[in-house]
C-alpha cells in the first residue's frame, strides 16, 4: 500500500512540474509570435499587479510574461488617434501593440530595460473600421510601468 501511495505521489508531482514548465514556456514563445498576439484570447503570467482605470486613462505597474488586452474600440471609420503615454521597462523587454479588425499587428512601442524612458510621449494609433484592440506583451517577467490615455473605447485590467 505504501509503494502505491509513493507511485501516485510521484505521478502527481511529475504532472504538476510538466504543467508549470509548459505554461512558462508558452508565455515566452508569445512575445514574437504574431499569430498568438493577434488571437482573441490572452495568455499571461502576471506578478505584482497594480492597475487602475480612470476616465479614459489606464495606469499599470506589473511583471508580465505573455500578453494581455488592455483596450478595445469598435470604430465606425478609419481614423488616427493621438495618444499620450508613458512606458518604461525596468527588467526584460515589453511592447505595446495595436491589433486591427483584420488581425494586422502594429508595434506601437517596444522597449528593453536598456532603452527605457519614463517621460511622457505621444503616438498615433491608426484605427481601422471595426474592432481594434491593444495588448501589452512582456517577455521573461518584464517589469513594466505604463500609463496611456485614450478618450475613445474602453480599457480593462489584465489581471481583471
Secondary structure, DSSP 8 states (H G I E B T S, - for coil): -HHHHHHHHHHHHHHHHHHHHHHHHHHHHHTT-HHHHTSSS-EEEEEEEEEEEETTEEEEEEEEEEEEEEEEEEESS-EEEEEEEEEEEEEEEEEEEEE-TT--EEEEEEEEGGG---S-EEEEEEE-SEEEEEEEEEEEEEEEEEEEE-SSSEE--TT-
